[in-house]
Structures are given as structure tokens and as C-alpha cells.
């Protein structure tokens, strides 16, 4: 790891979190000398990653980051590829549908399509989902190698959100085995009472899973009957997305 680069990224993260800040505050946060921070800030300013507020004299994020973020949107193919299918699932189930992706060992909501129901539950784009109690987290985790899972949970906080939340590794392992056998994951009031969520995996050309499709709804809307209908619909379109990613060329679907 290049230390100066890592610190530069940490500086951007600190400014993003605080909105604006001083070099002294950043140095304190990073536990380094102010001179070190000043040199890094100077470099970041040359590339418009950071700017300075003319009134407060505090540092804030620069406009270059907007340009880079647009590049992420343009090249984020899975979101563009999956969106038409999210609309189809929403249209057939009448529920809000979201796409979740794994990045840096975290599960993020990358896109969503909201239903027209008077009372609908929709995820927030950019939100991080817990591995142990979200349907999307468990769905992706079920297809990961055992070494990845053990490493991820070597120092993991099984936060207990409700009485239904899985709170230990042994029970989670059993749940992941079940998910892989049935091909979908359920969050049955594990994160929020009164809410049920379901997720199905999306496979890439190599057969790996880092994306999934999820539905969230009040528990009254996800009965045994509707659950079967929703899962069937989600699996159908998840297979089509997987095939567009090249999965069908190398694997039986």
C-alpha cells in the first residue's frame, strides 16, 4: 500500500464526512503532523480534488470529484444493464425493487425502482446493508468461498436489531447453506419489525456472485403465496441479467 495515496484518500473521506475542515483537524484525525497533511492537501488542490472556502478558510471537496463521479455512473455497467429488469420486476410484482452490489467487502444499494403502492418500502441508494441480517447481504455471502466468509467474520459485530436477527456465526453458516440450496435469501423481520425482504443472486461469466436483486415490503404483502410468485419473477430476470454478463456461455442455466 502506498501510504501517501492512502492518506490522501482518508483526507477526502474526512472532508466528505465533516463538510469542511481545517488542516489541524485533519492532522488530529489522522494522528500525523500538520506539515504532512499540508503537503497532501496542496497536491490534492492542484488536481481540484479539494478547494478552500474563501470565507471560513476551511477545506472542502473540489469539483473534480463531480467529474469523476460522472465517470463512475457512465461506466457502471451493471446498474445500466439491470435497470430495465428492475422495472419489469416492479411491474409484475407491484413492489419496490433494488439492485445491491458488493464493493470493498460491503454491500451497497446501487439502484432502485419504487412501486406505485400507497405504502411502499424503498431502499436508499448508497446505503450499506448488514451482512448478517439483510437478504441482499446473505444472498451474496452464500456464494462466497469459505475463506472469504471466515475472514469477513473474524472480527464482526452481530448487531441485534430485532428478536429475529441472527446473532452468531454458527446460525449464519446454516442459513447460508440453506440460501445456496434454495437459490434465494429472506430477511424475515431481521433488520426491521414488520418488514420482509427477499433477494436472488446475479452471476457473472465466471459464476461468481457480487450482485443481487432485492424486494422489500411490509410483511403482510409477502405471504407464502406472494413469496413464491415474487421469487419466481426475480429469478427469471436475474437469470437474464446473468446471461447478459456472460454466465450462460460457460454455465448451464
Residue pairs with C-beta under 8 A, 6 or more apart in sequence:
4 40
7 30
7 32
7 36
7 40
8 40
8 43
8 44
8 49
10 30
11 26
11 30
11 37
11 40
11 41
11 44
11 50
12 44
12 49
12 50
12 61
12 65
14 21
14 25
14 26
14 29
14 30
15 21
15 26
15 50
15 59
15 60
15 61
16 61
18 25
19 60
20 53
20 56
20 58
20 59
20 60
21 58
21 59
22 57
22 58
22 59
23 34
23 37
23 38
23 41
23 59
24 34
26 37
26 41
26 59
27 33
27 34
27 36
27 37
30 37
41 50
41 59
44 50
44 62
45 51
45 52
45 62
47 62
47 64
48 62
48 63
48 64
49 61
49 62
49 64
49 65
50 59
50 60
50 61
50 62
51 59
51 60
51 61
51 62
51 63
52 58
52 59
52 60
53 59
53 60
73 79
76 110
78 99
78 101
78 110
78 202
78 211
78 245
79 99
79 101
79 110
79 111
81 241
81 244
81 245
82 99
82 111
82 202
82 211
82 213
82 241
83 99
83 111
83 113
85 213
85 237
85 238
85 240
85 241
86 97
86 98
86 99
86 111
86 112
86 113
86 213
87 113
88 237
89 95
89 97
89 113
89 213
89 215
89 233
89 234
89 237
90 96
90 97
90 113
90 114
90 115
92 233
93 115
93 215
93 226
93 229
93 230
93 233
94 115
94 116
94 117
95 115
95 117
95 120
95 215
95 216
95 217
95 221
95 230
96 112
96 113
96 114
96 115
96 117
96 120
96 121
96 122
96 123
96 215
96 216
96 217
97 112
97 113
97 115
97 213
97 214
97 215
98 109
98 110
98 111
98 112
98 113
98 122
98 123
98 136
98 213
98 214
98 215
98 216
99 109
99 110
99 111
99 112
99 211
99 212
99 213
99 214
100 107
100 108
100 109
100 110
100 123
100 129
100 136
100 137
100 139
100 140
100 199
100 211
100 212
100 213
100 214
101 107
101 108
101 110
101 210
101 211
102 108
102 140
102 210
102 211
105 152
106 128
107 128
107 129
107 130
107 131
107 134
107 136
107 137
107 140
108 126
108 127
108 128
108 129
109 123
109 124
109 125
109 126
109 127
109 129
109 136
110 125
110 211
111 125
112 122
112 123
112 125
114 120
114 122
115 122
119 218
120 217
121 195
121 216
121 217
121 218
122 216
123 214
123 216
129 136
129 137
130 137
130 159
130 161
130 191
131 137
131 138
131 141
131 152
131 153
131 156
132 138
132 156
132 158
132 159
132 165
132 166
132 167
132 172
133 159
133 161
133 165
133 166
133 187
133 190
133 191
134 187
134 190
134 191
134 197
134 199
135 185
135 186
135 187
135 197
135 198
135 199
135 214
136 185
136 197
136 199
136 212
136 214
138 172
138 175
138 176
138 179
138 185
138 187
138 199
139 179
139 184
139 185
139 199
139 200
139 201
139 209
139 212
139 214
140 201
140 209
140 210
140 211
140 212
141 149
141 152
141 176
142 176
142 177
142 179
142 180
142 185
142 201
142 209
143 180
143 201
143 208
143 209
144 209
149 173
149 176
153 169
153 172
156 169
158 165
158 166
158 167
158 168
158 169
158 172
159 165
160 167
161 190
161 191
161 192
162 189
162 190
162 191
162 192
162 193
164 188
164 189
164 190
165 190
165 191
166 172
166 175
166 190
179 185
183 200
183 201
183 235
184 198
184 199
184 200
184 231
184 234
184 235
185 198
185 199
185 200
185 212
186 196
186 197
186 198
186 227
187 195
187 196
187 197
187 198
187 199
188 196
188 219
189 195
189 196
189 219
191 197
194 218
194 219
195 216
195 217
195 218
195 219
196 216
196 217
196 218
196 219
196 221
196 222
197 214
197 215
197 216
197 217
198 214
198 215
198 222
198 227
198 230
198 231
198 234
199 212
199 213
199 214
199 215
199 234
200 212
200 213
200 231
200 234
200 235
200 238
201 209
201 211
201 212
201 238
202 209
202 211
202 212
202 213
202 238
202 241
202 242
202 245
203 209
203 242
203 245
203 247
203 251
204 210
204 211
204 242
204 245
204 246
204 247
205 245
205 246
205 247
205 249
205 250
206 250
207 247
207 250
207 251
211 241
212 238
213 234
213 237
213 238
213 241
215 222
215 230
215 234
222 230
239 253
242 248
242 253
243 253
247 253
